[in-house]
């Protein structure tokens, strides 16, 4: 029997910021107020992520320049990881560097091979300010690194190199949302 509400079930779907939006390209501010507004933001972020069929979402992707992200992402063993982090810091990213396909809700319909480490550790706090530590491997590690990048004003396209970068730039120019 479930005793907790489904994340996002009381949230509202917000408009997605797209590549080029100034908030996506600037570092976010730390969260300093822990209260109902933060709870509502997290609920809205889950609702928006689910509506867009995503596995992660940073606050600046919905126009809020605060250090928060949510996730519902499997790892390479298909274990589901569900949660959020307030004021996250990527404290470890190591292991094998894998250049795998990566997409983003702020660059809809596109993906490119992006280098990421196959292990990541993020530390931050929960909605009440209590410390949290999340460790991920494989695809989930990629998600953690991707969302932490967003909060620093970096999108995955900034990490793509070589001919895939040229190909991605062309695809961005041709995309209907560009």
PyMOL commands that set and color helices and strands:
alter all, ss='L'
color gray80, all
select helices_A, chain A and resi 22-25+36-51+59-62+138-151+156-158+162-174
alter helices_A, ss='H'
color red, helices_A
select strands_A, chain A and resi 56-58+68-74+80-103+111-125+131-137
alter strands_A, ss='S'
color yellow, strands_A
deselect
rebuild
show_as cartoon
